[in-house]
Amino acid sequence: MTAAELQDFLHRNIPASASLKLAVTESSPQRVALLAPLAANCNHHHTVFGGSIALLATLCAWSLVHLNYPEYNGKIVIQDGQTRYLKPAKGDLTAVSEAHNPQDWEDCGQMLAERGKGKINVACTLWSEGILVAEFTGRYVVLL
């Protein structure tokens, strides 16, 4: 799925992604990167709103799962997530999720085959103006 196709999918199926003015800048089963402009996600401190950070991170990690299991047509839900806010995001926000451990993806696929649902933990880092501003980890469930 190309970056444009993933962006269209997110905007059509998760309307909040369009409200964030989210743009997909990278789209592969190994790496997803999403961009959210400060102007559409600004709070009263003129930094990125914490809720926008959490949503962007959740969507970025969700997208990586979606790209690794496209045959499930987005039947993916988040079971648990944790966001650590490290510094204020004073500019546009970039979220990046990468598929680091191939064994985790194989285990999830095996759970899907055996039980009809699989679980996987995915991390996301969030950057603004070259500074790491937040870290996210989420547990996702893929359903038949």
VMD Tcl script that builds the backbone (N, CA, C; Angstrom):
set m [mol new atoms 432]
animate dup $m
set s [atomselect $m all]
$s set {name element resname resid chain x y z} {
  {N N MET 1 A 0.857 -1.174 0.000}
  {CA C MET 1 A 0.000 0.000 0.000}
  {C C MET 1 A 0.903 1.237 0.000}
  {N N THR 2 A 0.662 2.128 -0.932}
  {CA C THR 2 A 1.465 3.350 -1.006}
  {C C THR 2 A 1.086 4.301 0.130}
  {N N ALA 3 A 1.920 5.311 0.314}
  {CA C ALA 3 A 1.628 6.324 1.332}
  {C C ALA 3 A 0.293 7.014 1.041}
  {N N ALA 4 A 0.025 7.328 -0.222}
  {CA C ALA 4 A -1.241 7.984 -0.587}
  {C C ALA 4 A -2.434 7.079 -0.317}
  {N N GLU 5 A -2.295 5.781 -0.604}
  {CA C GLU 5 A -3.390 4.837 -0.351}
  {C C GLU 5 A -3.651 4.681 1.146}
  {N N LEU 6 A -2.591 4.605 1.942}
  {CA C LEU 6 A -2.767 4.492 3.391}
  {C C LEU 6 A -3.417 5.759 3.943}
  {N N GLN 7 A -2.972 6.904 3.490}
  {CA C GLN 7 A -3.556 8.165 3.953}
  {C C GLN 7 A -5.040 8.227 3.609}
  {N N ASP 8 A -5.401 7.840 2.389}
  {CA C ASP 8 A -6.803 7.819 1.993}
  {C C ASP 8 A -7.600 6.851 2.866}
  {N N PHE 9 A -7.045 5.666 3.122}
  {CA C PHE 9 A -7.711 4.674 3.972}
  {C C PHE 9 A -7.964 5.247 5.368}
  {N N LEU 10 A -6.943 5.870 5.948}
  {CA C LEU 10 A -7.091 6.438 7.295}
  {C C LEU 10 A -8.129 7.551 7.317}
  {N N HIS 11 A -8.082 8.448 6.356}
  {CA C HIS 11 A -9.025 9.577 6.341}
  {C C HIS 11 A -10.464 9.110 6.143}
  {N N ARG 12 A -10.650 8.064 5.324}
  {CA C ARG 12 A -12.007 7.551 5.099}
  {C C ARG 12 A -12.533 6.754 6.296}
  {N N ASN 13 A -11.681 5.990 6.947}
  {CA C ASN 13 A -12.141 5.056 7.983}
  {C C ASN 13 A -11.922 5.529 9.406}
  {N N ILE 14 A -11.040 6.490 9.592}
  {CA C ILE 14 A -10.788 7.051 10.922}
  {C C ILE 14 A -10.811 8.569 10.759}
  {N N PRO 15 A -12.009 9.166 10.783}
  {CA C PRO 15 A -12.162 10.591 10.467}
  {C C PRO 15 A -11.281 11.524 11.300}
  {N N ALA 16 A -10.941 11.128 12.512}
  {CA C ALA 16 A -10.075 11.986 13.332}
  {C C ALA 16 A -8.729 12.204 12.665}
  {N N SER 17 A -8.277 11.255 11.853}
  {CA C SER 17 A -6.996 11.420 11.154}
  {C C SER 17 A -7.053 12.590 10.165}
  {N N ALA 18 A -8.187 12.786 9.539}
  {CA C ALA 18 A -8.349 13.923 8.626}
  {C C ALA 18 A -8.396 15.233 9.412}
  {N N SER 19 A -9.021 15.205 10.580}
  {CA C SER 19 A -9.087 16.406 11.415}
  {C C SER 19 A -7.701 16.858 11.867}
  {N N LEU 20 A -6.798 15.899 12.078}
  {CA C LEU 20 A -5.425 16.230 12.461}
  {C C LEU 20 A -4.616 16.771 11.291}
  {N N LYS 21 A -5.182 16.665 10.074}
  {CA C LYS 21 A -4.461 16.999 8.832}
  {C C LYS 21 A -3.265 16.068 8.661}
  {N N LEU 22 A -3.442 14.838 9.136}
  {CA C LEU 22 A -2.402 13.820 9.081}
  {C C LEU 22 A -1.993 13.536 7.644}
  {N N ALA 23 A -0.694 13.415 7.426}
  {CA C ALA 23 A -0.154 13.019 6.123}
  {C C ALA 23 A 0.742 11.806 6.330}
  {N N VAL 24 A 0.617 10.825 5.467}
  {CA C VAL 24 A 1.481 9.653 5.519}
  {C C VAL 24 A 2.708 9.964 4.672}
  {N N THR 25 A 3.890 9.898 5.276}
  {CA C THR 25 A 5.120 10.200 4.546}
  {C C THR 25 A 5.925 8.947 4.202}
  {N N GLU 26 A 5.701 7.857 4.927}
  {CA C GLU 26 A 6.331 6.573 4.614}
  {C C GLU 26 A 5.329 5.468 4.898}
  {N N SER 27 A 5.310 4.456 4.021}
  {CA C SER 27 A 4.333 3.376 4.164}
  {C C SER 27 A 4.923 2.073 3.654}
  {N N SER 28 A 5.358 1.218 4.580}
  {CA C SER 28 A 5.833 -0.114 4.213}
  {C C SER 28 A 5.624 -1.035 5.409}
  {N N PRO 29 A 5.667 -2.348 5.209}
  {CA C PRO 29 A 5.539 -3.274 6.347}
  {C C PRO 29 A 6.705 -3.164 7.343}
  {N N GLN 30 A 7.771 -2.482 6.959}
  {CA C GLN 30 A 8.905 -2.309 7.858}
  {C C GLN 30 A 8.882 -0.975 8.613}
  {N N ARG 31 A 8.241 0.047 8.010}
  {CA C ARG 31 A 8.298 1.386 8.612}
  {C C ARG 31 A 7.127 2.245 8.136}
  {N N VAL 32 A 6.512 2.927 9.099}
  {CA C VAL 32 A 5.451 3.895 8.806}
  {C C VAL 32 A 5.843 5.213 9.452}
  {N N ALA 33 A 5.657 6.302 8.726}
  {CA C ALA 33 A 5.872 7.636 9.279}
  {C C ALA 33 A 4.675 8.504 8.929}
  {N N LEU 34 A 4.172 9.205 9.922}
  {CA C LEU 34 A 3.032 10.096 9.766}
  {C C LEU 34 A 3.440 11.498 10.203}
  {N N LEU 35 A 2.873 12.491 9.567}
  {CA C LEU 35 A 3.156 13.885 9.884}
  {C C LEU 35 A 1.863 14.594 10.256}
  {N N ALA 36 A 1.902 15.348 11.344}
  {CA C ALA 36 A 0.765 16.180 11.750}
  {C C ALA 36 A 1.284 17.611 11.929}
  {N N PRO 37 A 0.725 18.569 11.193}
  {CA C PRO 37 A 1.219 19.946 11.296}
  {C C PRO 37 A 0.816 20.607 12.612}
  {N N LEU 38 A 1.693 21.423 13.121}
  {CA C LEU 38 A 1.420 22.149 14.360}
  {C C LEU 38 A 0.137 22.963 14.244}
  {N N ALA 39 A -0.069 23.633 13.121}
  {CA C ALA 39 A -1.215 24.537 12.970}
  {C C ALA 39 A -2.550 23.855 13.249}
  {N N ALA 40 A -2.695 22.585 12.877}
  {CA C ALA 40 A -3.964 21.870 13.073}
  {C C ALA 40 A -4.030 21.153 14.420}
  {N N ASN 41 A -2.935 21.178 15.184}
  {CA C ASN 41 A -2.866 20.415 16.435}
  {C C ASN 41 A -2.351 21.245 17.598}
  {N N CYS 42 A -2.427 22.540 17.476}
  {CA C CYS 42 A -1.861 23.478 18.437}
  {C C CYS 42 A -2.762 23.654 19.662}
  {N N ASN 43 A -2.140 23.757 20.816}
  {CA C ASN 43 A -2.886 24.060 22.036}
  {C C ASN 43 A -2.649 25.522 22.433}
  {N N HIS 44 A -3.143 25.903 23.596}
  {CA C HIS 44 A -3.031 27.288 24.049}
  {C C HIS 44 A -1.601 27.689 24.429}
  {N N HIS 45 A -0.680 26.716 24.504}
  {CA C HIS 45 A 0.734 26.999 24.775}
  {C C HIS 45 A 1.536 27.132 23.474}
  {N N HIS 46 A 0.843 26.971 22.340}
  {CA C HIS 46 A 1.472 27.010 21.012}
  {C C HIS 46 A 2.434 25.841 20.815}
  {N N THR 47 A 2.070 24.710 21.411}
  {CA C THR 47 A 2.762 23.437 21.200}
  {C C THR 47 A 1.706 22.425 20.773}
  {N N VAL 48 A 2.143 21.240 20.372}
  {CA C VAL 48 A 1.191 20.220 19.933}
  {C C VAL 48 A 0.396 19.717 21.136}
  {N N PHE 49 A -0.911 19.662 20.974}
  {CA C PHE 49 A -1.839 19.159 21.990}
  {C C PHE 49 A -1.513 17.697 22.315}
  {N N GLY 50 A -1.493 17.353 23.599}
  {CA C GLY 50 A -1.172 15.991 24.022}
  {C C GLY 50 A -2.093 14.942 23.420}
  {N N GLY 51 A -3.356 15.271 23.251}
  {CA C GLY 51 A -4.294 14.330 22.641}
  {C C GLY 51 A -3.945 14.041 21.193}
  {N N SER 52 A -3.440 15.043 20.488}
  {CA C SER 52 A -3.001 14.837 19.102}
  {C C SER 52 A -1.787 13.920 19.062}
  {N N ILE 53 A -0.881 14.088 20.029}
  {CA C ILE 53 A 0.299 13.222 20.102}
  {C C ILE 53 A -0.140 11.777 20.310}
  {N N ALA 54 A -1.044 11.555 21.265}
  {CA C ALA 54 A -1.510 10.192 21.555}
  {C C ALA 54 A -2.222 9.581 20.355}
  {N N LEU 55 A -3.066 10.363 19.689}
  {CA C LEU 55 A -3.798 9.846 18.531}
  {C C LEU 55 A -2.853 9.548 17.373}
  {N N LEU 56 A -1.910 10.433 17.102}
  {CA C LEU 56 A -0.968 10.209 16.013}
  {C C LEU 56 A -0.136 8.947 16.273}
  {N N ALA 57 A 0.323 8.765 17.502}
  {CA C ALA 57 A 1.113 7.583 17.849}
  {C C ALA 57 A 0.289 6.310 17.694}
  {N N THR 58 A -0.942 6.340 18.182}
  {CA C THR 58 A -1.831 5.176 18.081}
  {C C THR 58 A -2.071 4.821 16.617}
  {N N LEU 59 A -2.318 5.824 15.780}
  {CA C LEU 59 A -2.560 5.595 14.352}
  {C C LEU 59 A -1.308 5.102 13.628}
  {N N CYS 60 A -0.153 5.621 14.003}
  {CA C CYS 60 A 1.082 5.206 13.344}
  {C C CYS 60 A 1.358 3.726 13.605}
  {N N ALA 61 A 1.288 3.317 14.863}
  {CA C ALA 61 A 1.514 1.912 15.209}
  {C C ALA 61 A 0.420 1.030 14.601}
  {N N TRP 62 A -0.836 1.490 14.643}
  {CA C TRP 62 A -1.952 0.748 14.038}
  {C C TRP 62 A -1.685 0.529 12.548}
  {N N SER 63 A -1.186 1.576 11.883}
  {CA C SER 63 A -0.911 1.488 10.448}
  {C C SER 63 A 0.160 0.455 10.142}
  {N N LEU 64 A 1.175 0.354 10.999}
  {CA C LEU 64 A 2.216 -0.654 10.787}
  {C C LEU 64 A 1.623 -2.056 10.883}
  {N N VAL 65 A 0.731 -2.271 11.849}
  {CA C VAL 65 A 0.070 -3.575 11.967}
  {C C VAL 65 A -0.776 -3.832 10.720}
  {N N HIS 66 A -1.521 -2.833 10.293}
  {CA C HIS 66 A -2.372 -2.953 9.104}
  {C C HIS 66 A -1.555 -3.332 7.865}
  {N N LEU 67 A -0.396 -2.721 7.696}
  {CA C LEU 67 A 0.436 -3.006 6.527}
  {C C LEU 67 A 1.074 -4.395 6.583}
  {N N ASN 68 A 1.208 -4.935 7.776}
  {CA C ASN 68 A 1.768 -6.281 7.913}
  {C C ASN 68 A 0.712 -7.367 7.782}
  {N N TYR 69 A -0.550 -7.009 7.968}
  {CA C TYR 69 A -1.653 -7.969 7.855}
  {C C TYR 69 A -2.778 -7.381 6.999}
  {N N PRO 70 A -2.483 -7.024 5.747}
  {CA C PRO 70 A -3.498 -6.360 4.911}
  {C C PRO 70 A -4.710 -7.234 4.617}
  {N N GLU 71 A -4.536 -8.533 4.656}
  {CA C GLU 71 A -5.638 -9.445 4.361}
  {C C GLU 71 A -6.758 -9.380 5.405}
  {N N TYR 72 A -6.509 -8.737 6.542}
  {CA C TYR 72 A -7.538 -8.625 7.585}
  {C C TYR 72 A -8.333 -7.324 7.465}
  {N N ASN 73 A -8.055 -6.540 6.421}
  {CA C ASN 73 A -8.848 -5.356 6.072}
  {C C ASN 73 A -9.065 -4.386 7.228}
  {N N GLY 74 A -8.025 -4.173 8.021}
  {CA C GLY 74 A -8.122 -3.192 9.097}
  {C C GLY 74 A -8.867 -3.655 10.332}
  {N N LYS 75 A -9.121 -4.944 10.451}
  {CA C LYS 75 A -9.800 -5.456 11.653}
  {C C LYS 75 A -8.775 -5.566 12.782}
  {N N ILE 76 A -8.357 -4.392 13.231}
  {CA C ILE 76 A -7.311 -4.262 14.236}
  {C C ILE 76 A -7.817 -3.284 15.292}
  {N N VAL 77 A -7.644 -3.643 16.547}
  {CA C VAL 77 A -8.029 -2.750 17.638}
  {C C VAL 77 A -6.856 -2.613 18.597}
  {N N ILE 78 A -6.819 -1.490 19.273}
  {CA C ILE 78 A -5.801 -1.315 20.304}
  {C C ILE 78 A -6.354 -1.859 21.612}
  {N N GLN 79 A -5.548 -2.665 22.281}
  {CA C GLN 79 A -5.958 -3.247 23.560}
  {C C GLN 79 A -5.427 -2.417 24.723}
  {N N ASP 80 A -4.224 -1.886 24.545}
  {CA C ASP 80 A -3.596 -1.128 25.616}
  {C C ASP 80 A -2.567 -0.192 24.985}
  {N N GLY 81 A -2.414 0.983 25.537}
  {CA C GLY 81 A -1.413 1.905 25.028}
  {C C GLY 81 A -0.896 2.807 26.122}
  {N N GLN 82 A 0.362 3.198 25.981}
  {CA C GLN 82 A 0.975 4.088 26.959}
  {C C GLN 82 A 1.839 5.108 26.220}
  {N N THR 83 A 1.625 6.371 26.539}
  {CA C THR 83 A 2.388 7.450 25.934}
  {C C THR 83 A 3.194 8.158 27.009}
  {N N ARG 84 A 4.481 8.342 26.730}
  {CA C ARG 84 A 5.359 9.132 27.609}
  {C C ARG 84 A 5.647 10.445 26.894}
  {N N TYR 85 A 5.275 11.534 27.529}
  {CA C TYR 85 A 5.509 12.865 26.983}
  {C C TYR 85 A 6.838 13.361 27.544}
  {N N LEU 86 A 7.811 13.576 26.670}
  {CA C LEU 86 A 9.165 13.887 27.115}
  {C C LEU 86 A 9.497 15.374 27.067}
  {N N LYS 87 A 9.029 16.048 26.013}
  {CA C LYS 87 A 9.297 17.477 25.828}
  {C C LYS 87 A 8.137 18.090 25.052}
  {N N PRO 88 A 7.939 19.394 25.162}
  {CA C PRO 88 A 6.913 20.040 24.344}
  {C C PRO 88 A 7.264 19.948 22.854}
  {N N ALA 89 A 6.278 19.711 22.031}
  {CA C ALA 89 A 6.457 19.675 20.577}
  {C C ALA 89 A 6.136 21.067 20.053}
  {N N LYS 90 A 7.167 21.797 19.638}
  {CA C LYS 90 A 7.001 23.196 19.257}
  {C C LYS 90 A 6.824 23.408 17.759}
  {N N GLY 91 A 6.842 22.304 16.987}
  {CA C GLY 91 A 6.671 22.396 15.541}
  {C C GLY 91 A 5.878 21.215 15.041}
  {N N ASP 92 A 5.872 21.026 13.733}
  {CA C ASP 92 A 5.175 19.881 13.151}
  {C C ASP 92 A 5.653 18.596 13.830}
  {N N LEU 93 A 4.767 17.624 13.886}
  {CA C LEU 93 A 5.026 16.385 14.613}
  {C C LEU 93 A 5.146 15.224 13.634}
  {N N THR 94 A 6.209 14.439 13.779}
  {CA C THR 94 A 6.398 13.236 12.974}
  {C C THR 94 A 6.389 12.026 13.895}
  {N N ALA 95 A 5.583 11.028 13.540}
  {CA C ALA 95 A 5.519 9.767 14.289}
  {C C ALA 95 A 6.116 8.665 13.422}
  {N N VAL 96 A 6.921 7.798 14.034}
  {CA C VAL 96 A 7.571 6.719 13.303}
  {C C VAL 96 A 7.406 5.409 14.068}
  {N N SER 97 A 6.927 4.382 13.372}
  {CA C SER 97 A 6.857 3.016 13.915}
  {C C SER 97 A 7.621 2.103 12.972}
  {N N GLU 98 A 8.409 1.204 13.561}
  {CA C GLU 98 A 9.202 0.268 12.770}
  {C C GLU 98 A 8.999 -1.151 13.272}
  {N N ALA 99 A 9.032 -2.093 12.343}
  {CA C ALA 99 A 8.897 -3.524 12.660}
  {C C ALA 99 A 10.291 -4.075 12.933}
  {N N HIS 100 A 10.714 -4.014 14.183}
  {CA C HIS 100 A 12.078 -4.397 14.535}
  {C C HIS 100 A 12.282 -5.902 14.690}
  {N N ASN 101 A 11.387 -6.570 15.380}
  {CA C ASN 101 A 11.606 -7.971 15.725}
  {C C ASN 101 A 10.739 -8.889 14.863}
  {N N PRO 102 A 11.313 -9.531 13.846}
  {CA C PRO 102 A 10.519 -10.405 12.968}
  {C C PRO 102 A 9.805 -11.527 13.721}
  {N N GLN 103 A 10.376 -11.987 14.824}
  {CA C GLN 103 A 9.746 -13.071 15.581}
  {C C GLN 103 A 8.395 -12.640 16.157}
  {N N ASP 104 A 8.281 -11.387 16.590}
  {CA C ASP 104 A 6.999 -10.886 17.115}
  {C C ASP 104 A 5.904 -10.961 16.055}
  {N N TRP 105 A 6.252 -10.604 14.811}
  {CA C TRP 105 A 5.282 -10.618 13.715}
  {C C TRP 105 A 4.916 -12.059 13.352}
  {N N GLU 106 A 5.895 -12.947 13.384}
  {CA C GLU 106 A 5.620 -14.367 13.123}
  {C C GLU 106 A 4.711 -14.949 14.198}
  {N N ASP 107 A 4.982 -14.598 15.458}
  {CA C ASP 107 A 4.151 -15.091 16.564}
  {C C ASP 107 A 2.710 -14.612 16.437}
  {N N CYS 108 A 2.538 -13.354 16.061}
  {CA C CYS 108 A 1.191 -12.812 15.865}
  {C C CYS 108 A 0.482 -13.558 14.734}
  {N N GLY 109 A 1.189 -13.782 13.642}
  {CA C GLY 109 A 0.611 -14.539 12.517}
  {C C GLY 109 A 0.237 -15.949 12.910}
  {N N GLN 110 A 1.052 -16.576 13.733}
  {CA C GLN 110 A 0.746 -17.931 14.199}
  {C C GLN 110 A -0.490 -17.936 15.097}
  {N N MET 111 A -0.612 -16.931 15.981}
  {CA C MET 111 A -1.805 -16.812 16.828}
  {C C MET 111 A -3.049 -16.625 15.964}
  {N N LEU 112 A -2.939 -15.815 14.912}
  {CA C LEU 112 A -4.065 -15.604 14.004}
  {C C LEU 112 A -4.506 -16.914 13.365}
  {N N ALA 113 A -3.523 -17.690 12.911}
  {CA C ALA 113 A -3.837 -18.969 12.255}
  {C C ALA 113 A -4.456 -19.967 13.225}
  {N N GLU 114 A -3.974 -19.992 14.450}
  {CA C GLU 114 A -4.431 -20.988 15.427}
  {C C GLU 114 A -5.705 -20.585 16.159}
  {N N ARG 115 A -5.859 -19.287 16.476}
  {CA C ARG 115 A -6.963 -18.845 17.349}
  {C C ARG 115 A -7.936 -17.867 16.712}
  {N N GLY 116 A -7.595 -17.380 15.521}
  {CA C GLY 116 A -8.473 -16.406 14.877}
  {C C GLY 116 A -8.249 -14.987 15.341}
  {N N LYS 117 A -7.265 -14.778 16.203}
  {CA C LYS 117 A -6.852 -13.430 16.583}
  {C C LYS 117 A -5.399 -13.489 17.043}
  {N N GLY 118 A -4.700 -12.406 16.793}
  {CA C GLY 118 A -3.300 -12.316 17.173}
  {C C GLY 118 A -3.044 -11.015 17.884}
  {N N LYS 119 A -2.028 -11.016 18.729}
  {CA C LYS 119 A -1.670 -9.808 19.487}
  {C C LYS 119 A -0.214 -9.466 19.225}
  {N N ILE 120 A 0.046 -8.170 19.188}
  {CA C ILE 120 A 1.417 -7.708 18.978}
  {C C ILE 120 A 1.624 -6.348 19.652}
  {N N ASN 121 A 2.811 -6.167 20.197}
  {CA C ASN 121 A 3.203 -4.881 20.778}
  {C C ASN 121 A 3.982 -4.095 19.731}
  {N N VAL 122 A 3.631 -2.810 19.595}
  {CA C VAL 122 A 4.287 -1.953 18.615}
  {C C VAL 122 A 4.668 -0.642 19.297}
  {N N ALA 123 A 5.868 -0.164 18.994}
  {CA C ALA 123 A 6.350 1.100 19.549}
  {C C ALA 123 A 6.283 2.201 18.496}
  {N N CYS 124 A 6.275 3.427 18.977}
  {CA C CYS 124 A 6.275 4.597 18.104}
  {C C CYS 124 A 7.073 5.697 18.788}
  {N N THR 125 A 7.915 6.373 18.014}
  {CA C THR 125 A 8.608 7.551 18.524}
  {C C THR 125 A 8.038 8.775 17.822}
  {N N LEU 126 A 7.997 9.876 18.540}
  {CA C LEU 126 A 7.431 11.105 17.995}
  {C C LEU 126 A 8.452 12.222 18.102}
  {N N TRP 127 A 8.627 12.929 16.989}
  {CA C TRP 127 A 9.682 13.923 16.841}
  {C C TRP 127 A 9.102 15.264 16.417}
  {N N SER 128 A 9.693 16.333 16.928}
  {CA C SER 128 A 9.335 17.682 16.507}
  {C C SER 128 A 10.619 18.503 16.449}
  {N N GLU 129 A 10.870 19.096 15.305}
  {CA C GLU 129 A 12.071 19.906 15.096}
  {C C GLU 129 A 13.345 19.136 15.456}
  {N N GLY 130 A 13.376 17.841 15.116}
  {CA C GLY 130 A 14.546 17.006 15.377}
  {C C GLY 130 A 14.710 16.551 16.814}
  {N N ILE 131 A 13.722 16.835 17.657}
  {CA C ILE 131 A 13.784 16.488 19.078}
  {C C ILE 131 A 12.773 15.383 19.368}
  {N N LEU 132 A 13.208 14.354 20.097}
  {CA C LEU 132 A 12.296 13.301 20.540}
  {C C LEU 132 A 11.383 13.891 21.609}
  {N N VAL 133 A 10.077 13.946 21.308}
  {CA C VAL 133 A 9.139 14.593 22.228}
  {C C VAL 133 A 8.227 13.607 22.957}
  {N N ALA 134 A 8.071 12.398 22.406}
  {CA C ALA 134 A 7.205 11.414 23.063}
  {C C ALA 134 A 7.557 10.015 22.577}
  {N N GLU 135 A 7.210 9.034 23.408}
  {CA C GLU 135 A 7.352 7.621 23.071}
  {C C GLU 135 A 6.044 6.919 23.397}
  {N N PHE 136 A 5.685 5.999 22.556}
  {CA C PHE 136 A 4.405 5.277 22.694}
  {C C PHE 136 A 4.662 3.798 22.539}
  {N N THR 137 A 3.967 3.005 23.321}
  {CA C THR 137 A 3.916 1.556 23.095}
  {C C THR 137 A 2.453 1.146 23.178}
  {N N GLY 138 A 2.056 0.289 22.262}
  {CA C GLY 138 A 0.672 -0.163 22.234}
  {C C GLY 138 A 0.599 -1.654 21.939}
  {N N ARG 139 A -0.431 -2.267 22.491}
  {CA C ARG 139 A -0.712 -3.681 22.225}
  {C C ARG 139 A -1.947 -3.706 21.326}
  {N N TYR 140 A -1.789 -4.324 20.167}
  {CA C TYR 140 A -2.852 -4.374 19.164}
  {C C TYR 140 A -3.332 -5.807 18.993}
  {N N VAL 141 A -4.619 -5.927 18.708}
  {CA C VAL 141 A -5.240 -7.223 18.451}
  {C C VAL 141 A -5.742 -7.217 17.024}
  {N N VAL 142 A -5.317 -8.226 16.263}
  {CA C VAL 142 A -5.767 -8.420 14.883}
  {C C VAL 142 A -6.815 -9.498 14.916}
  {N N LEU 143 A -7.970 -9.248 14.295}
  {CA C LEU 143 A -9.111 -10.160 14.345}
  {C C LEU 143 A -9.449 -10.689 12.958}
  {N N LEU 144 A -9.923 -11.925 12.917}
  {CA C LEU 144 A -10.417 -12.485 11.651}
  {C C LEU 144 A -11.707 -11.815 11.257}
}
mol reanalyze $m
mol bondsrecalc $m
mol representation Tube
mol addrep $m
